[in-house]
């Protein structure tokens, strides 16, 4: 029996597919009801008794047995990696139910090898007549390319390998996110951590979305061994999920970070946000737990130098990323107003890929601000001839914001500044009031 989309997203331990919108209350907008005010006895006598609200009914939508028990379909699924959950049955059911005839598939490079097999399955078992596979590089959920899918006449976009960062009520066509949960040797992971740390160690547990389900299963075991096991959440992300540009600050919550991922990119975001906490990464493929290092001092030195240089620039270039949904026009508008308020001229460029060679062609620009990926500035900014700032760095360069040496990784956080995608001016005004 398959859960509804809302149920799939409600708990990070069970999250796999999302086709519902997110809100500040979490992935599905879940919230705790406020406390009821109980009237006095005299008031109760004067007021008619209210009916007790009806219990909330949860309707579970079942994938039909004709799909779940289809022997030919199940045989075709065996072609895919058994350790990767592509949720084929649910996808076939969703496509069939919608009567979709033209589907667009989008994969990160690591999963592209399965694209043709999945396309064949959808055409054979879901009634799809045409399948489009997007070939552009997909770095993350910010690259979900619903615009291209719509332009090619597709009726639905199925995005694999990332969480629902761009809510489906904001995409131009229906969008289905398949997290692609990956199975790991859970017992080996648990034992590796238990043997590496004392029971009194306060563990901060996090990872990439593919291992979120396994991570929450491990948490239950760890709580029986360690005094404190904390899984942070940076809303609207799932509990324990970290992006390369968005990570929670947990400096007071634990002694060590234990991160499940097959690479360092996402972990580095958590390390940048929490420079004082030792970070360990468990590689589920190599089955190795390693202490990871990051040169925080050198990163801050390079980025502060770029910020200082940009603060003296007399002209700016604003780059709006066009790779999927990377570029946010609202951030662009806020940066335009910021530059105009200081009388600084600027030019706007739209680019799917930023390279030093492209930017060097515009000779009248003295500093760049890119609205694409903050990590481009952090990881590769030193390779550009001119300062190339992220929106967060731009606010440090152009305002009186204090430069205390810390570095925020809150690009998609609900609790962010005007440099972030989820910035709410009304919320900021209420906070400052």
WOJO-V398967 format. One record per run of one state. SS is the DSSP state (H for helix, E for strand, L for the rest). FROM is the first residue (numbers start at 1). TO is the last residue. Records with the same first field share a line. If there is no record, write none. Layout:
# WOJO-V398967
SS = FROM-TO / FROM-TO
This chain:
# WOJO-V398967
L = 1-4 / 11-16 / 19-22 / 24-25 / 27-40 / 47-64 / 69-70 / 78-83 / 86-87 / 99-101 / 107-108 / 126-129 / 134-140 / 144-145 / 152-155 / 161-173 / 179-180 / 183-185 / 197-201 / 208-208 / 223-227 / 231-240 / 242-245 / 247-255 / 261-264 / 274-277 / 284-287 / 293-295 / 312-314 / 322-328 / 342-344 / 352-355 / 361-366 / 372-373 / 384-386 / 390-390 / 399-409 / 411-424 / 433-433
H = 5-10 / 41-46 / 65-68 / 71-77 / 88-98 / 109-125 / 141-143 / 146-151 / 186-196 / 209-222 / 265-273 / 296-311 / 329-341 / 356-360 / 374-383 / 391-398 / 425-432
E = 17-18 / 23-23 / 26-26 / 84-85 / 102-106 / 130-133 / 156-160 / 174-178 / 181-182 / 202-207 / 228-230 / 241-241 / 246-246 / 256-260 / 278-283 / 288-292 / 315-321 / 345-351 / 367-371 / 387-389 / 410-410
